[in-house]
Amino acid sequence: PLSTLENASWAQGTLYRQYIFAAIASFPSLLLAAVFTDVDVLVSLTGSYAGLFIEFVIPVTLVFYARKVMKEHYKGAENPYKSPFQHVLWLIVILLVAGASLIIVTLNNVYSFYALFAD
């Protein structure tokens, strides 16, 4: 698993490829900075969506794949520290909460931006 990641062709890119990925990653931030001059708008956009993924989506993804790897490598071994929330349904519930939060945050941002530009 880790050796596969280390040997992946895209992970061993040239310096040129690294600059291309850095430019692609920085483009959305530069676009937002060019469109919105109010720092408060930038903070609310980056904080709301990035925070949503950091708090909900990334942990669920890590737990899902960690459980998958553990199941493949330690078949039949019992974890004495396993969580009572080990069923995959809990991951789905968290993703549903993340989806609802995404809708609420988007509606709040649209309403706030509309109020900002309506004045």
Legacy VTK file of the C-alpha trace (Angstrom):
# vtk DataFile Version 3.0
C-alpha trace
ASCII
DATASET POLYDATA
POINTS 119 float
0.000 0.000 0.000
2.554 2.622 1.042
5.192 1.294 -1.338
2.624 1.507 -4.133
2.040 5.153 -3.313
5.753 5.853 -3.207
6.277 4.187 -6.582
3.335 5.865 -8.301
4.387 7.669 -11.438
2.413 10.812 -10.605
4.117 11.084 -7.194
7.566 11.176 -8.763
6.823 14.127 -11.032
9.331 16.487 -12.460
9.854 19.982 -11.151
7.747 21.278 -14.049
4.822 19.070 -13.005
5.095 20.317 -9.421
4.814 23.915 -10.625
1.778 23.047 -12.722
-0.013 21.433 -9.749
0.897 24.398 -7.523
-0.520 26.810 -10.093
-3.715 24.780 -10.422
-4.102 24.633 -6.634
-3.590 28.378 -6.211
-5.889 29.406 -9.068
-9.190 29.288 -7.097
-7.697 31.424 -4.326
-6.358 33.962 -6.787
-9.709 34.079 -8.569
-11.556 34.727 -5.296
-9.054 37.411 -4.318
-9.517 39.137 -7.677
-13.315 39.057 -7.516
-13.887 39.966 -3.871
-11.975 42.852 -2.347
-13.633 42.472 1.053
-11.532 40.201 3.263
-14.591 39.197 5.280
-16.117 37.593 2.195
-12.941 35.622 1.508
-12.708 34.397 5.089
-16.340 33.282 5.129
-15.989 31.411 1.822
-12.738 29.638 2.577
-13.614 28.991 6.203
-17.073 27.616 5.586
-16.310 25.170 2.791
-12.791 24.170 3.779
-13.893 23.787 7.405
-16.773 21.587 6.336
-14.441 19.212 4.521
-11.843 19.268 7.295
-14.408 18.536 9.994
-16.604 15.990 8.219
-15.463 14.593 4.885
-11.743 14.010 5.497
-12.214 12.141 8.830
-14.937 9.927 7.344
-12.687 9.110 4.395
-9.750 8.319 6.670
-11.844 6.083 8.928
-13.409 4.272 5.974
-10.093 3.435 4.326
-8.339 2.686 7.623
-11.040 0.151 8.459
-10.721 -1.334 4.981
-6.946 -1.727 5.315
-7.245 -3.159 8.828
-9.818 -5.690 7.649
-7.552 -6.800 4.777
-4.347 -7.042 6.806
-5.679 -8.329 10.136
-8.376 -10.804 9.165
-9.965 -12.334 12.224
-8.065 -10.214 14.753
-10.294 -8.635 17.383
-9.630 -5.011 18.319
-10.194 -4.558 22.059
-10.436 -0.787 21.555
-13.027 -0.813 18.789
-15.611 1.916 18.742
-19.269 1.280 19.498
-19.893 3.398 16.366
-18.100 0.970 14.052
-21.010 0.311 11.709
-20.736 1.939 8.282
-24.135 3.547 8.876
-22.473 6.047 11.212
-20.181 7.177 8.411
-23.191 7.647 6.172
-24.954 9.661 8.886
-21.922 11.933 9.204
-21.842 12.425 5.425
-25.561 13.251 5.462
-24.936 15.834 8.182
-22.086 17.204 6.044
-24.434 17.418 3.054
-27.065 19.249 5.094
-24.383 21.570 6.440
-23.158 22.219 2.908
-26.652 23.221 1.826
-27.128 25.473 4.850
-23.722 27.113 4.417
-24.335 27.663 0.713
-27.736 29.218 1.341
-26.252 31.424 4.050
-23.425 32.543 1.750
-25.807 33.267 -1.123
-28.075 35.268 1.183
-25.119 37.156 2.685
-23.636 37.973 -0.726
-27.013 39.053 -2.050
-27.455 41.362 0.949
-23.903 42.650 0.479
-24.404 43.548 -3.173
-28.016 44.736 -2.811
-26.967 47.742 -0.736
LINES 1 120
119 0 1 2 3 4 5 6 7 8 9 10 11 12 13 14 15 16 17 18 19 20 21 22 23 24 25 26 27 28 29 30 31 32 33 34 35 36 37 38 39 40 41 42 43 44 45 46 47 48 49 50 51 52 53 54 55 56 57 58 59 60 61 62 63 64 65 66 67 68 69 70 71 72 73 74 75 76 77 78 79 80 81 82 83 84 85 86 87 88 89 90 91 92 93 94 95 96 97 98 99 100 101 102 103 104 105 106 107 108 109 110 111 112 113 114 115 116 117 118
